[in-house]
Amino acid sequence: MKILKVTAATATALALSLTAAACGSDDGDDSGSGSGGDKITVGIKFDQPGLGLKTPDGKYTGFDVDVATYVAKELGHEPGDIEWKEAKSADRETLLERGDVDFIAATYSINEERQKKVDFAGPYLLAHQDILVRADDDSIKKPEDLNNKKLCSVTGSTSAQNVKTELAPDAQLQEYGGYSECLTGLENKVIDALTTDDSILAGYAAQPEHQGKFKLGGFKLSNENYGIGVQKGSELKERINTALEKMVEDGSWDEYVEKNFGPADYKNEPAPKIGNIVN
């Protein structure tokens, strides 16, 4: 009986040892963010066609989505590892500071105020504030032509106010709840122009139901350097920069631009160099 007890104890110890070794091996494979099979949480817009859109069937599409998926792959994550989280403009810094997301790619313009709270990789796209008008409207050829025109943007946006303050003081501002409402008004001739970043405008104009109905003014009213936001001091910044450089070099960046903006005849800027912030 004594021999049987020793053998059982030895077997138990051996089993525990093997289990511990296996766990140790797993820990070595899953070395934090960037390891294959690990989940990663990415913040995007859910309501911007061409950039970040959650479709009715639960899929995610757009330029930012394609860029984020590429970056995640370079960090070691397959598309199925990604948990997409809505990153509304007002919530982006909070999501990063609380650690609710690993990074954010959501038309996130790099500026000094935001850089006090978060770090940015990139930029990966240089956008400009512009206007969208009906395809058959040739009455607005320069920003000053917006005087006495009905100019739409979303409630709380500074884009339309910038136009009125700096370029067309007699523009008639119309604030709607969302860009889709502005588009409906534009199509129905209730408003004359819609203003925000040209990438966002191109994303809407490129949608199948809108193709051929609208055109961009090409005014380049401001420079918006889109970056990928990460927590302040995060080591992901440099790794993401490396991924973005590879994305440009292997042609994926051009592919994503054409795929998401091409139907709108978007005259995009070339891919920006990492760290090159155009003011």
Secondary structure, DSSP 4 states (H G I P E B T S, - for coil): -HHHHHHHHHHHHHHHHHHHHHHHHHHHH--STT-TT--EEEEE-SEETTTEEE-TTS-EESHHHHHHHHHHHHTT--GGGEEEEE--GGGHHHHHHTTS-SEE-SS-B--HHHHTTEEEEEEEEEE-EEEEEETT--S-SSGGGGTTSEEEEETT-SHHHHHHHHT-TT-EEEEESSHHHHHHHHHTTS-SEEEEEHHHHHHHHTSTTTTTTEEE-----S-EEEEEEEETT-THHHHHHHHHHHHHHTTHHHHHHHHHHGGGT--PPPPPPTT----
